[in-house]
Amino acid sequence: MHRLLSLIALVASLLSLAPAVHAAGSPMRPEEAYVLSAQALDAQTVEVTYKIADEYYLYGDKFRFRAEADGVEFGTPQRPPGKVKKDEFFGEVETYRKSVTILLPVTAPQGVTKFRLTATSQGCWDGGICYPPNSQGADIDLLAKPVKTGGNFLDGLLGGDKAASTSGAMSTTNASFEGDESGRIAGLLRDASVPLILVSFFGFGLLLAFTPCTFPMIPILSGIIVGHGHHISRGRALLLSLAYVLGMAVTYALAGVAAGMSGTMLSAALQNAWVLGSFALVFVVLSLSMFGFYELQLPTALQSRLSDTASHQKGGSLGGVVVMGVLSALIVGPCVAAPLAGALLYIAQTGNAVLGGAALFVMALGMGAPLIAVGVAARSVLPKAGPWMDGVKKAFGVMLLGVAIWLVTPVVPSLVPMIAWGALLLFSGIFLRALDPLPTNARGWQRFWKGIGIVALIGGGAILVGALAGSRDPLQPLAVLRSEATAAPGPQSATQPTFQRVTSIADLEAKIAAADRPVMLDFYADWCVSCKEMEHLTFSEPAVASRMNRMLLLQADVTANSDDDKALLKRFNLFGPPGIIFFDGKGQERNNLRVVGFMKADAFGNILDRALR
């Protein structure tokens, strides 16, 4: 009897709760579950935001937009990557929960500033109901001042509410593409604690220190140290190295903040013949002084007030070294790697220049840590005064000439750097006495350096021969002769990917609309070292090239940094090359497949496999 009473009481309690459960589990009307808002960010961009109720989601590929006005047209919607969900009916689909903000490029006839936007979406409720496509409307005024919807400054600094910061991000620039590495780094800045962010970016800097964009800084700093001669102390070498790195770090932070707020990299604007040529000339002048052609000295009136350690090398004063660090950051290493792109993306989205700038400053310190070690080591290995010291200075003079050639390569005809590299190696071999007979009692070091000279002589000759034969690759100067000898047509030549150039947003949209297959868009510049790496080390791999040839290959050459180039970069929320964007056969961007910075062939092949599915 006791059990029966207990069972009756349990059933009664469940029945009393049933109406409440039913009320809580009733599906909402679609306009309540998915609240639409829209505004114009500027005369060319409309921001559309959906606030999505808990337990509801929207499908990423079901958004449709149209303007209820003659002549007003929308470009390709820009939306952040959603969460992949295995749908019972649609298979793997991209979905959004909580909120999603989409940017619509808009073109309107002159004089048309107001129109009605109709947005169509489709989603489901976790309780088991899927809605048919639902259309909602909003009035748009292209001249109205946009309302910022994101978190405040303190929220951004401390990594506050993610949804708020994401919404605010979209009100300033394109969507956050968190599927790619730069987007994930931007997410780290939004969500992680400040100490973790700074430690992470220092680690990113250490990794970037061993990339080709940073290598030219090594002979620059080493040349400054060696230029003092044997009398420089280890402490002075450390101080000069710190000054160089601090100049570089402050510049990275300030230029990065400016780029994030404006959407344009200052370093890209400096990649022109006059700037690069002037900076290269500085290195030529410094290198010739190391060969003993002349001495760079300060005015006599200042020499009496300065110590001997700062009187024989213009770059030896702390101020001069700081300036050299500033110029190196702006001119020598302009390529955009994923950590730099992520920090710029975060600054652009949130307007939080303090945390973004601090992250870039710490990243530059990480990049500079190996440089400091090299600077101190350069002092430690310096011999005492004499022939050996003269030989070390000449070696660094050769390195500085190499930096000068490297700097002007993007802005001169490709034949010029080939001849310059060949001549540099030839003269280096002659200086190493490759053509002089060895004495019968020659010691081991003499034979060793003569061997290096002979190798340099042969290498320089090969580069010059290759240049005259039509080669423009100093690392493989004779490959053109081999290819001519085996010029029979075959699959090897057919696998080389060929790009079509796009020059503007309109040109890009037309080519994507006409495509009947997946599209790959590559952002490239002649002055971008990582772009050259992608071209020679990744795209040239047969397995990668064969996959690429199954796609429509488009390339935006932003070398000139023209207004069209800037517009293309801004359209995809990029701050500079290299960057690779993928589109499916319907012209929709595959946000989660973006590539920013250099990527090895194996990893890039995996990205291509996903893009071709």
C-alpha positions as CSV (number, residue, x, y, z in Angstrom):
1,M,0.0,0.0,0.0
2,H,2.9,2.4,0.8
3,R,4.4,1.8,-2.6
4,L,1.1,2.4,-4.3
5,L,0.6,5.7,-2.6
6,S,4.2,6.7,-3.5
7,L,3.5,5.9,-7.1
8,I,0.3,7.8,-7.2
9,A,2.0,10.9,-5.7
10,L,4.9,10.7,-8.3
11,V,2.4,10.5,-11.2
12,A,0.4,13.4,-9.8
13,S,3.5,15.5,-9.5
14,L,4.6,14.7,-13.0
15,L,1.1,15.6,-14.3
16,S,1.3,18.9,-12.5
17,L,4.6,19.7,-14.2
18,A,3.4,18.7,-17.7
19,P,1.9,22.1,-18.7
20,A,5.0,23.9,-17.6
21,V,7.3,21.5,-19.6
22,H,5.1,21.9,-22.6
23,A,5.1,25.7,-22.4
24,A,8.9,25.7,-22.0
25,G,9.3,23.4,-24.9
26,S,7.0,25.1,-27.4
27,P,8.8,26.4,-30.5
28,M,9.1,30.1,-31.0
29,R,7.9,32.0,-34.0
30,P,10.8,32.4,-36.5
31,E,10.9,36.2,-36.2
32,E,11.3,35.7,-32.4
33,A,13.9,33.0,-32.6
34,Y,15.9,34.9,-35.2
35,V,15.9,38.7,-34.7
36,L,17.2,40.6,-37.6
37,S,18.9,44.0,-37.5
38,A,20.8,45.8,-40.3
39,Q,22.6,49.1,-40.8
40,A,25.1,50.7,-43.3
41,L,28.6,50.9,-42.1
42,D,29.5,53.1,-45.0
43,A,28.3,53.9,-48.5
44,Q,29.7,50.5,-49.8
45,T,28.9,48.1,-46.9
46,V,25.8,46.9,-45.1
47,E,26.0,45.0,-41.9
48,V,23.3,42.4,-41.2
49,T,23.1,40.8,-37.7
50,Y,20.9,37.9,-36.5
51,K,20.4,37.5,-32.8
52,I,19.6,33.7,-32.4
53,A,17.7,32.4,-29.4
54,D,19.1,29.6,-27.2
55,E,18.5,26.1,-28.7
56,Y,18.1,27.5,-32.2
57,Y,20.5,27.7,-35.1
58,L,20.7,29.0,-38.6
59,Y,22.1,27.3,-41.7
60,G,25.1,29.1,-43.2
61,D,24.3,28.4,-46.8
62,K,20.7,29.5,-46.7
63,F,21.2,33.3,-46.4
64,R,19.8,35.3,-49.3
65,F,19.7,39.1,-49.6
66,R,18.1,41.5,-52.0
67,A,17.4,45.2,-52.1
68,E,13.9,46.5,-52.9
69,A,15.2,49.3,-55.0
70,D,16.2,49.6,-58.7
71,G,19.9,49.5,-59.4
72,V,21.0,48.6,-55.9
73,E,23.0,45.3,-55.9
74,F,24.8,43.3,-53.3
75,G,28.2,41.6,-53.7
76,T,29.2,38.3,-52.2
77,P,28.2,38.1,-48.5
78,Q,31.1,38.0,-46.1
79,R,30.3,35.8,-43.0
80,P,32.5,34.2,-40.3
81,P,32.9,30.5,-40.3
82,G,30.2,28.6,-38.4
83,K,30.2,25.3,-36.6
84,V,30.0,22.2,-38.8
85,K,27.0,20.0,-37.9
86,K,26.0,16.6,-39.3
87,D,22.4,17.2,-40.4
88,E,20.0,14.3,-40.8
89,F,18.8,15.6,-44.2
90,F,21.5,17.9,-45.5
91,G,24.6,16.0,-44.4
92,E,27.5,18.2,-43.1
93,V,26.3,21.8,-42.9
94,E,27.7,25.0,-41.4
95,T,25.5,26.4,-38.7
96,Y,25.4,29.5,-36.4
97,R,24.2,29.9,-32.8
98,K,23.8,32.9,-30.5
99,S,24.5,35.5,-33.2
100,V,26.0,36.0,-36.6
101,T,27.0,39.2,-38.4
102,I,27.3,39.3,-42.2
103,L,28.8,42.1,-44.3
104,L,27.2,42.9,-47.7
105,P,29.2,44.9,-50.3
106,V,26.7,47.2,-51.9
107,T,26.6,49.3,-55.1
108,A,23.9,51.9,-55.6
109,P,23.1,54.4,-58.3
110,Q,24.1,58.0,-57.7
111,G,21.4,59.7,-55.5
112,V,20.0,56.4,-54.1
113,T,20.9,56.4,-50.4
114,K,17.8,54.7,-48.8
115,F,16.2,51.3,-49.6
116,R,14.5,48.3,-48.1
117,L,16.6,45.2,-47.4
118,T,15.0,41.8,-47.5
119,A,17.0,39.1,-45.8
120,T,16.0,35.4,-46.1
121,S,17.3,32.7,-43.7
122,Q,16.5,29.2,-42.6
123,G,17.1,27.4,-39.4
124,C,15.9,24.8,-36.9
125,W,15.1,24.3,-33.3
126,D,16.9,21.6,-31.2
127,G,13.4,20.4,-30.1
128,G,12.9,18.8,-33.5
129,I,11.3,21.5,-35.7
130,C,12.9,23.0,-38.8
131,Y,11.4,26.2,-40.3
132,P,10.9,27.0,-43.9
133,P,12.8,29.9,-45.4
134,N,11.9,33.0,-43.5
135,S,12.1,36.6,-44.9
136,Q,12.5,39.7,-42.8
137,G,13.1,43.3,-43.8
138,A,15.0,46.3,-42.6
139,D,15.3,49.9,-43.8
140,I,18.9,51.0,-44.9
141,D,20.2,54.5,-45.0
142,L,23.7,54.6,-46.6
143,L,24.4,58.0,-45.1
144,A,23.4,57.2,-41.5
145,K,26.1,57.0,-38.9
146,P,26.6,53.4,-37.9
147,V,25.9,52.3,-34.3
148,K,28.7,50.4,-32.7
149,T,27.3,47.1,-31.2
150,G,30.4,45.6,-29.7
151,G,31.9,45.6,-26.2
152,N,33.6,48.6,-24.6
153,F,37.3,49.2,-24.5
154,L,37.8,47.5,-21.1
155,D,36.0,44.4,-22.3
156,G,38.3,44.1,-25.3
157,L,41.4,44.6,-23.1
158,L,40.4,42.0,-20.6
159,G,39.0,39.5,-23.1
160,G,35.3,40.1,-22.2
161,D,32.2,38.6,-23.7
162,K,33.0,36.9,-26.9
163,A,29.7,37.4,-28.5
164,A,29.8,41.1,-27.9
165,S,33.3,41.5,-29.1
166,T,32.5,39.5,-32.2
167,S,29.5,41.7,-33.0
168,G,31.6,44.8,-32.4
169,A,34.3,43.4,-34.7
170,M,31.9,43.1,-37.6
171,S,30.9,46.8,-37.3
172,T,34.3,47.9,-38.2
173,T,35.5,45.6,-40.9
174,N,35.0,42.3,-42.5
175,A,34.0,39.1,-40.7
176,S,36.4,37.2,-38.5
177,F,37.5,34.2,-40.3
178,E,38.3,31.9,-37.4
179,G,38.8,28.8,-39.6
180,D,42.3,30.0,-40.7
181,E,45.3,30.4,-38.5
182,S,45.2,34.2,-38.4
183,G,41.5,34.1,-37.3
184,R,42.3,31.6,-34.5
185,I,45.1,34.0,-33.3
186,A,42.6,36.9,-33.3
187,G,40.3,34.6,-31.3
188,L,43.1,34.0,-28.8
189,L,43.5,37.8,-28.3
190,R,39.7,38.1,-27.7
191,D,39.4,35.2,-25.3
192,A,42.7,34.4,-23.5
193,S,44.1,36.1,-20.4
194,V,46.7,38.9,-21.0
195,P,49.7,37.0,-19.6
196,L,48.9,34.0,-21.9
197,I,48.5,36.3,-24.9
198,L,51.9,38.0,-24.3
199,V,53.7,34.7,-23.7
200,S,52.1,33.2,-26.8
201,F,53.1,36.1,-29.0
202,F,56.7,36.0,-27.7
203,G,56.7,32.4,-28.8
204,F,55.3,33.4,-32.2
205,G,58.1,35.9,-32.6
206,L,60.7,33.2,-31.8
207,L,59.3,31.1,-34.6
208,L,59.1,34.0,-37.1
209,A,62.8,34.8,-36.3
210,F,63.8,31.8,-38.4
211,T,61.8,32.7,-41.5
212,P,63.3,34.3,-44.7
213,C,61.6,37.6,-43.9
214,T,63.9,38.0,-40.9
215,F,67.2,36.6,-42.2
216,P,68.4,39.8,-43.8
217,M,68.4,41.5,-40.3
218,I,71.2,39.1,-39.2
219,P,74.0,40.6,-41.4
220,I,72.7,44.1,-40.7
221,L,73.1,43.9,-37.0
222,S,76.2,41.7,-37.2
223,G,77.7,44.3,-39.6
224,I,77.1,47.1,-37.1
225,I,78.9,45.1,-34.3
226,V,81.8,44.0,-36.5
227,G,82.1,47.6,-37.9
228,H,83.4,48.6,-34.5
229,G,86.4,46.3,-34.7
230,H,87.9,44.2,-32.0
231,H,87.8,47.0,-29.3
232,I,84.1,46.8,-28.8
233,S,83.2,45.3,-25.4
234,R,80.6,42.5,-24.9
235,G,78.5,44.9,-22.9
236,R,78.5,47.5,-25.7
237,A,77.6,44.8,-28.2
238,L,74.7,43.7,-26.1
239,L,73.6,47.4,-25.7
240,L,73.7,48.0,-29.5
241,S,71.8,44.7,-30.1
242,L,69.1,45.7,-27.6
243,A,68.8,49.2,-29.2
244,Y,68.3,47.6,-32.7
245,V,65.7,45.2,-31.4
246,L,63.8,47.8,-29.4
247,G,63.7,50.1,-32.5
248,M,62.3,47.2,-34.5
249,A,59.8,46.2,-31.7
250,V,58.4,49.7,-31.2
251,T,58.0,50.1,-35.0
252,Y,56.2,46.8,-35.3
253,A,53.8,47.8,-32.5
254,L,53.1,51.4,-33.8
255,A,52.9,50.4,-37.5
256,G,50.7,47.4,-36.6
257,V,48.3,49.5,-34.7
258,A,48.1,52.0,-37.5
259,A,47.6,49.1,-40.0
260,G,44.9,47.5,-37.9
261,M,43.0,50.8,-37.5
262,S,43.4,51.9,-41.2
263,G,43.4,48.5,-42.9
264,T,46.6,49.3,-44.8
265,M,50.2,48.2,-44.0
266,L,52.7,51.1,-43.9
267,S,55.5,48.8,-45.0
268,A,53.6,47.9,-48.2
269,A,53.5,51.6,-49.1
270,L,57.3,51.7,-48.7
271,Q,58.0,48.9,-51.1
272,N,58.9,51.1,-54.1
273,A,62.1,51.7,-56.1
274,W,63.0,55.0,-54.4
275,V,62.7,53.8,-50.8
276,L,64.3,50.4,-51.4
277,G,67.0,51.8,-53.6
278,S,67.9,54.4,-51.0
279,F,68.1,51.9,-48.2
280,A,70.1,49.5,-50.4
281,L,72.6,52.4,-51.1
282,V,73.1,52.8,-47.4
283,F,74.2,49.2,-47.1
284,V,76.5,49.5,-50.1
285,V,78.2,52.5,-48.5
286,L,78.6,50.6,-45.2
287,S,79.9,47.5,-47.0
288,L,82.5,49.5,-48.9
289,S,83.8,51.0,-45.7
290,M,84.3,47.5,-44.4
291,F,86.4,46.7,-47.4
292,G,88.7,49.6,-46.4
293,F,87.9,52.0,-49.3
294,Y,87.2,54.7,-46.7
295,E,86.2,55.3,-43.1
296,L,82.8,56.6,-42.0
297,Q,83.6,59.2,-39.3
298,L,81.6,61.7,-37.4
299,P,82.4,65.4,-37.6
300,T,85.5,66.4,-35.8
301,A,83.6,68.6,-33.3
302,L,81.6,65.6,-32.2
303,Q,84.4,63.1,-32.1
304,S,86.0,64.8,-29.1
305,R,82.8,64.4,-27.1
306,L,82.2,60.7,-28.0
307,S,84.0,57.6,-27.0
308,D,86.2,55.9,-29.5
309,T,83.7,53.1,-29.8
310,A,81.2,55.3,-31.4
311,S,83.5,57.4,-33.6
312,H,84.3,55.0,-36.5
313,Q,80.9,53.7,-37.5
314,K,77.9,55.9,-38.1
315,G,75.6,53.0,-37.1
316,G,77.5,52.6,-33.8
317,S,75.7,55.3,-31.9
318,L,72.6,54.1,-30.0
319,G,70.4,56.6,-31.9
320,G,71.8,55.4,-35.3
321,V,71.2,51.7,-34.4
322,V,67.6,52.4,-33.2
323,V,67.0,54.1,-36.5
324,M,68.4,51.1,-38.4
325,G,66.0,48.9,-36.4
326,V,63.1,51.1,-37.3
327,L,64.0,51.0,-41.0
328,S,64.6,47.2,-40.9
329,A,61.2,46.6,-39.5
330,L,59.5,48.7,-42.1
331,I,61.5,47.9,-45.2
332,V,63.4,44.6,-44.8
333,G,60.6,42.4,-43.4
334,P,57.2,43.5,-44.8
335,C,55.6,40.0,-45.2
336,V,52.5,39.2,-43.3
337,A,52.7,36.0,-41.3
338,A,49.7,34.5,-39.5
339,P,50.5,35.9,-36.0
340,L,51.0,39.4,-37.4
341,A,47.8,39.0,-39.5
342,G,45.9,37.8,-36.4
343,A,47.0,40.7,-34.3
344,L,46.0,43.2,-37.0
345,L,42.7,41.5,-37.5
346,Y,42.0,41.8,-33.7
347,I,42.9,45.5,-33.7
348,A,40.7,46.1,-36.7
349,Q,37.7,44.3,-35.2
350,T,37.8,45.6,-31.7
351,G,39.6,48.9,-31.9
352,N,41.6,47.7,-28.9
353,A,45.0,49.2,-29.9
354,V,46.5,48.6,-26.4
355,L,46.4,44.9,-26.3
356,G,47.0,44.4,-30.0
357,G,50.0,46.8,-29.9
358,A,51.4,45.1,-26.8
359,A,51.1,41.7,-28.5
360,L,52.9,43.0,-31.6
361,F,55.6,44.6,-29.4
362,V,56.2,41.3,-27.5
363,M,56.2,39.3,-30.8
364,A,58.9,41.6,-32.2
365,L,60.9,41.1,-29.0
366,G,60.6,37.3,-29.6
367,M,61.8,37.9,-33.2
368,G,64.7,40.0,-31.8
369,A,65.9,37.5,-29.2
370,P,68.0,35.4,-31.6
371,L,69.3,38.7,-33.1
372,I,70.5,39.8,-29.7
373,A,72.3,36.4,-29.3
374,V,73.8,36.9,-32.8
375,G,75.0,40.4,-31.9
376,V,76.7,39.3,-28.7
377,A,78.2,36.2,-30.5
378,A,79.5,38.5,-33.3
379,R,81.5,40.3,-30.6
380,S,82.7,37.1,-29.0
381,V,84.1,35.6,-32.1
382,L,86.0,38.7,-33.2
383,P,89.7,38.2,-33.4
384,K,92.3,40.7,-32.3
385,A,93.5,43.4,-34.6
386,G,95.4,42.1,-37.7
387,P,94.8,40.3,-40.9
388,W,92.1,38.0,-39.4
389,M,90.1,41.0,-38.2
390,D,90.3,42.6,-41.7
391,G,89.1,39.3,-43.2
392,V,86.0,39.2,-40.9
393,K,85.1,42.8,-41.7
394,K,85.3,42.0,-45.5
395,A,83.1,38.9,-45.0
396,F,80.4,41.1,-43.4
397,G,80.9,43.6,-46.1
398,V,79.9,40.9,-48.6
399,M,76.9,40.1,-46.5
400,L,75.7,43.7,-46.5
401,L,76.1,43.8,-50.3
402,G,73.9,40.7,-50.4
403,V,71.3,42.5,-48.3
404,A,71.4,45.4,-50.8
405,I,70.8,43.1,-53.7
406,W,68.0,41.4,-51.9
407,L,66.3,44.7,-51.2
408,V,66.2,46.0,-54.8
409,T,65.3,42.6,-56.3
410,P,61.5,43.3,-56.3
411,V,61.8,46.7,-58.1
412,V,64.4,46.1,-60.8
413,P,64.2,43.8,-63.9
414,S,64.8,40.2,-62.9
415,L,68.1,40.0,-65.0
416,V,69.7,42.7,-62.8
417,P,69.8,40.7,-59.5
418,M,70.9,37.6,-61.3
419,I,74.0,39.4,-62.7
420,A,74.5,41.1,-59.3
421,W,74.5,37.8,-57.4
422,G,76.8,36.2,-59.9
423,A,79.2,39.2,-59.8
424,L,79.2,39.2,-56.0
425,L,80.1,35.5,-55.8
426,L,82.8,35.9,-58.5
427,F,84.5,38.8,-56.7
428,S,84.2,37.0,-53.3
429,G,86.0,34.0,-54.8
430,I,88.7,36.3,-56.1
431,F,89.1,38.0,-52.7
432,L,89.4,34.5,-51.2
433,R,92.3,33.9,-53.6
434,A,90.6,31.2,-55.6
435,L,92.8,32.1,-58.6
436,D,96.1,32.4,-56.6
437,P,98.4,29.4,-56.3
438,L,98.9,28.0,-52.8
439,P,102.3,28.0,-51.3
440,T,103.8,24.5,-50.9
441,N,103.7,24.8,-47.1
442,A,100.1,26.1,-47.0
443,R,98.2,25.4,-43.8
444,G,94.8,23.8,-43.4
445,W,92.9,27.1,-43.1
446,Q,94.5,28.5,-46.2
447,R,93.4,25.5,-48.2
448,F,89.9,25.7,-46.7
449,W,89.4,29.3,-47.6
450,K,90.8,28.7,-51.1
451,G,88.2,25.9,-51.5
452,I,85.4,28.2,-50.4
453,G,86.7,30.7,-53.0
454,I,86.6,28.1,-55.7
455,V,83.1,27.1,-54.9
456,A,82.0,30.8,-54.9
457,L,83.8,31.3,-58.3
458,I,82.0,28.3,-59.8
459,G,78.6,29.4,-58.3
460,G,79.0,32.9,-59.6
461,G,79.9,31.7,-63.1
462,A,76.9,29.3,-63.1
463,I,74.6,32.2,-62.2
464,L,75.9,34.4,-64.9
465,V,75.7,31.6,-67.5
466,G,72.1,30.9,-66.4
467,A,71.2,34.6,-66.5
468,L,72.5,34.8,-70.1
469,A,70.5,31.6,-71.0
470,G,67.3,33.1,-69.6
471,S,67.1,31.8,-66.1
472,R,65.9,34.1,-63.4
473,D,66.3,31.8,-60.4
474,P,69.7,32.3,-58.7
475,L,69.2,29.1,-56.7
476,Q,68.7,27.0,-59.8
477,P,70.5,29.0,-62.5
478,L,71.1,26.1,-64.9
479,A,67.6,24.6,-64.7
480,V,66.7,26.4,-67.9
481,L,69.4,24.5,-69.8
482,R,68.2,21.2,-68.4
483,S,64.6,22.0,-69.3
484,E,65.6,22.9,-72.9
485,A,67.5,19.7,-73.3
486,T,64.4,17.7,-72.2
487,A,61.8,19.8,-73.8
488,A,59.7,16.9,-75.1
489,P,56.0,17.5,-74.1
490,G,54.8,15.4,-71.2
491,P,52.9,15.4,-67.9
492,Q,55.7,17.2,-66.1
493,S,55.3,20.5,-68.0
494,A,51.5,20.2,-67.9
495,T,51.4,20.1,-64.1
496,Q,52.7,23.6,-63.6
497,P,49.9,25.8,-62.3
498,T,49.0,28.9,-64.3
499,F,47.2,31.8,-62.8
500,Q,44.8,34.3,-64.3
501,R,45.3,37.9,-63.0
502,V,42.5,39.8,-61.3
503,T,42.9,43.6,-61.1
504,S,39.8,44.7,-59.2
505,I,36.8,43.5,-57.2
506,A,34.5,43.7,-60.2
507,D,37.0,41.7,-62.3
508,L,37.2,39.1,-59.5
509,E,33.5,38.8,-59.1
510,A,33.0,38.3,-62.8
511,K,35.6,35.5,-63.0
512,I,34.1,33.7,-60.0
513,A,30.6,34.0,-61.4
514,A,31.7,32.5,-64.7
515,A,33.6,29.6,-63.0
516,D,32.3,26.1,-63.2
517,R,34.6,24.6,-60.6
518,P,36.2,25.6,-57.3
519,V,38.3,28.8,-57.3
520,M,41.6,29.6,-55.6
521,L,42.6,33.3,-55.2
522,D,46.2,34.0,-54.4
523,F,47.4,37.4,-53.1
524,Y,51.0,38.0,-54.3
525,A,53.6,40.8,-54.4
526,D,57.1,40.9,-55.8
527,W,58.5,42.2,-52.5
528,C,56.9,39.4,-50.5
529,V,59.4,36.7,-49.5
530,S,56.8,34.3,-48.3
531,C,55.0,34.6,-51.6
532,K,58.2,33.5,-53.4
533,E,58.5,30.6,-51.0
534,M,54.9,29.5,-51.8
535,E,55.7,29.7,-55.5
536,H,59.0,27.8,-55.5
537,L,58.5,25.4,-52.6
538,T,54.8,24.7,-52.4
539,F,53.1,25.3,-55.8
540,S,55.9,23.7,-57.7
541,E,55.4,20.3,-56.0
542,P,53.8,17.9,-58.6
543,A,51.2,16.6,-56.1
544,V,50.2,20.1,-55.2
545,A,50.3,21.4,-58.8
546,S,48.0,18.6,-60.0
547,R,45.4,19.4,-57.4
548,M,45.6,23.2,-58.2
549,N,45.1,22.5,-61.9
550,R,41.6,21.1,-61.1
551,M,40.6,24.6,-59.9
552,L,40.3,28.0,-61.5
553,L,43.5,29.8,-60.3
554,L,43.2,33.5,-59.8
555,Q,46.0,35.8,-58.6
556,A,45.8,39.4,-57.3
557,D,49.2,41.0,-57.7
558,V,49.3,43.8,-55.1
559,T,52.9,44.8,-55.7
560,A,52.0,48.3,-56.8
561,N,49.7,48.8,-53.7
562,S,47.2,50.7,-55.8
563,D,43.7,51.7,-54.7
564,D,42.4,48.6,-56.4
565,D,45.0,46.5,-54.7
566,K,44.0,47.9,-51.3
567,A,40.3,47.4,-52.0
568,L,40.9,43.7,-52.9
569,L,42.9,43.2,-49.7
570,K,40.3,45.0,-47.6
571,R,37.5,43.0,-49.2
572,F,38.9,39.8,-47.7
573,N,40.2,41.4,-44.5
574,L,43.8,40.9,-45.4
575,F,46.6,43.3,-44.5
576,G,49.1,42.1,-47.0
577,P,50.3,39.0,-48.9
578,P,50.6,36.1,-48.9
579,G,47.0,35.1,-48.5
580,I,45.0,32.4,-50.3
581,I,41.2,32.4,-50.5
582,F,39.0,29.5,-51.7
583,F,35.6,29.5,-53.2
584,D,33.3,26.6,-54.0
585,G,31.7,26.0,-57.4
586,K,28.8,28.2,-56.5
587,G,31.0,31.2,-55.7
588,Q,30.7,30.9,-51.9
589,E,33.9,31.5,-50.0
590,R,35.2,28.6,-48.0
591,N,36.1,30.7,-44.9
592,N,37.6,27.8,-42.9
593,L,40.2,27.0,-45.6
594,R,42.0,30.4,-45.7
595,V,45.8,30.3,-45.8
596,V,47.8,33.3,-44.4
597,G,51.6,33.2,-44.6
598,F,53.8,30.4,-45.9
599,M,52.5,26.8,-45.8
600,K,54.5,23.6,-46.6
601,A,53.4,21.4,-49.5
602,D,51.9,18.6,-47.4
603,A,49.7,20.8,-45.3
604,F,48.7,22.9,-48.4
605,G,47.8,19.7,-50.2
606,N,45.4,18.8,-47.4
607,I,43.7,22.2,-47.7
608,L,43.4,21.7,-51.5
609,D,41.8,18.2,-50.9
610,R,39.1,19.9,-48.7
611,A,38.6,22.7,-51.2
612,L,38.0,20.2,-54.0
613,R,35.3,18.2,-52.1
